[in-house]
Structures are given as C-alpha cells and as structure tokens.
C-alpha cells in the first residue's frame, strides 16, 4: 500500500489503518473504493447493503445479523429499515409515522447511539435483559455479541446500523478496526443515496410520477412544453365553499383527505396519474396505449365510476361531516406539461385547450344534475353507446360542447 493512499485518511483512521496487516489493508481500501464508486451508482439499496455485508464477511468479520434504519421524507412512512440475516437475506420494512414508532425508537440502541454519538458494543452474556428491549430477542436467537453504530447525516438526520454475531469471540479488535475504517464511506454513500431518494420522493409526491422524472432529467427551462395524448379526468366537489365555511382548517383538511381517498385509489388502480390537486378537485390522465385509445378511455370511465361508488359508500357510513357530491368530467385530447412562472420561481403545471375544456365540462355537472359527463371526443374512443345530453355552451369556448352520460 502506497503512502499516498494512506495519507488520504484522517489522522485517527490513519493510525488504525497502519495497525492492520499488509494483506488486510489493501482489501479494506478496496471496500472503501467500492462503496464510493460502484455502490454509489447502484439503484437497489438492498443490493448495496448485501454487497457491503458480503465484503465484510469476506474480510473475516463474523456477521450473522445486520439492521439499518434510515430516515425518509415520505408521506406514508418515517423511515426504511433493512433487516439482514445469513439465513433469510434482506427484508425491507417501512417504519410508520406516529407516537408508537417514536416510543419504540427511544428505547432502542439506535436512539442511544445517536444521543451519545458513540458506538455501542455489547457482550450479550454480560448484558442485562432490560437494558434494551432487543436484548432478550438477540439472546434467544443465539447471538453472542452486538454492535450498534450511529450514522449522522449533515442535515441532522439520525440513522444507525447494527451488527450481531453468534461467534463467542465477537468481532474482535481487527473486526472493529475494519469497521472504523469503512463506516465513514458507508455513511457517505448512505447519505448521498438518501438525499437523492428524498429529492425524488418529494418531487413525485408534489408534482406526480412523470413530471418529477422530467424535472430531474433537466426539463426546468421556462416555456418548455410536453404533450401527452390521453384520456383526461377532472373531478370537482360540489359546494365545497359552503361546506368548508363552517369547518375549522383542520376539519377541512380531514374532509379533503377523506374525499381524495375515495378518488385517487381507483385512478391509480386503472393506471392513471394524478397530475394536479386543485383545491377540492383534481386532474388526472390515463395515457393512450399506442393505438389502443379505447383502453385509456375505458380506464378513465371505470375509475370515475368506482370513485363515485366509494363516495356513496363514504356518505352512507358517515365519514364526511355532511353529505358530499362530486362531478366528474371525462375528455380525450392533449394534456400538456409546461414550465410557467418568472425568475427563479416556476410551476410545472398542466395546461392546454383540452385540459381547460375538461374543467369546463365539470361545470356542467351541477347544471345538468349529472355526476359524470363525457365529451364527444371521449365517447368516440369508448366501446359502448353512451346517452347523449345535447350541446351546451361553456365558458371560454365559442362552440357549444356535446356531452354524454354513461
């Protein structure tokens, strides 16, 4: 090993590196290199963890169990836990939001190492069962030594990884030295991946699946437009202003969330994408599948029909403070993404004539007393024979619009 390779290490790690034998040190450096090159580019985080553990085992560390817990910025879970054993490989668990998870975390070795900033090394034979709730579980499974390491991100996020072994000798001085040398690289790669995943998830949550991919690929210049030929679904709650005027902000948010829980799952089940939440409404599309435009239209109609049934069921079960009604408008045409705004503040929004027409057809629902209306371009792609409701004037369009009901 050359002096320049060693000189790249901080002082305390440098002294640790020099304590390793001449055969082990190059392999440790190779593992660090693998982490910051190949592992950093690997998409599957499970593959990264498994590769890291296998390389440690090849270096002689008697690892039989490993658990990592990484904070996540996600609307449905607070973190991701990865549980690895020699027998079962890696199992992923999504750690829920809420007080129960927080209570479990605060009594865990992971919370302890993050509070102290120190590694926790336990000889389980000398460890009382009540030190941490996991201790009896580890003993029962035959583990002899247990190690927990804090992984603090630069943004303050608290994460950790633990290792357990059935070896009576534990990890030993050599094993701990190897871990001291490679964990900083593992932490760096973990933070880089977590930061990338956070950006990806936040964009996906707030702008939708396809728009977030476009943004991450560089489509952020003002004026850029992407057209998508699709079935367009527009949904709008009736009399939301009147209903919400008597509700607290918290109750209004709860109402909207319960309402969207009725609308969104059927759309996603049919392969649709919610592109925009519009107060008490939403805009979604079902993309054309090549020449099979009828499939997209039928999926949109099926989603709207299922959503109406879910709204009816929720009303019957009293899940809303008052009975609510929703109007669906279905149209077929171009949904266009465009970057709109000024200066450094842009909105990646959905624009275009066909989107506007879908929203105007939704205005006809109340006037005609129909929960679901379809435009002529939409029904032309359907397999059935919908019922015509005539032509009607809509705001912003010179020509009257033909509408149909299922």
RABELGI-V967449 format. One record per pair of residues at least 12 apart in sequence whose C-alpha atoms are under 6 Angstrom apart, sorted by the first residue. I is the first residue (numbers start at 0). J is the second residue. If there is no record, write none. Layout:
[[I J] [I J]]
This chain:
[[31 181] [31 184] [39 188] [60 174] [61 164] [62 164] [63 84] [63 85] [63 163] [63 164] [64 83] [64 84] [64 162] [64 163] [65 83] [65 161] [65 162] [66 81] [66 82] [66 160] [66 161] [67 80] [67 81] [67 159] [67 160] [68 80] [68 158] [68 159] [69 158] [72 197] [76 94] [76 95] [76 96] [77 94] [77 95] [77 96] [78 94] [79 92] [79 93] [79 94] [80 92] [107 131] [109 159] [112 149] [113 149] [118 147] [118 148] [119 146] [119 147] [120 145] [120 146] [121 144] [121 145] [122 144] [123 143] [123 144] [142 164] [142 165] [143 164] [143 165] [143 167] [144 163] [144 164] [144 169] [145 162] [145 163] [146 161] [146 162] [147 160] [147 161] [148 160] [150 186] [207 274] [221 338] [222 338] [223 337] [223 338] [224 336] [224 337] [225 335] [225 336] [226 333] [226 334] [226 335] [227 333] [227 334] [228 332] [228 333] [229 285] [229 286] [229 287] [229 331] [229 332] [230 284] [230 285] [230 295] [230 296] [230 330] [230 331] [231 284] [231 329] [231 330] [231 331] [232 282] [232 283] [232 284] [232 328] [232 329] [233 281] [233 282] [233 327] [233 328] [234 280] [234 281] [234 326] [234 327] [235 280] [235 325] [235 326] [236 279] [236 324] [236 325] [237 324] [237 325] [261 306] [261 309] [261 310] [262 306] [265 302] [266 302] [269 298] [271 284] [271 285] [272 284] [293 380] [293 381] [326 364] [326 370] [326 371] [327 371] [328 357] [328 360] [328 361] [328 371] [328 372] [328 373] [329 373] [330 357] [330 374] [330 377] [331 376] [331 377] [332 353] [333 353] [335 349] [335 350] [335 351] [336 348] [336 349] [372 403] [372 404] [373 402] [373 403] [374 402] [375 401] [385 404] [385 405] [386 403] [386 404] [387 403] [388 402] [388 403] [389 401]]
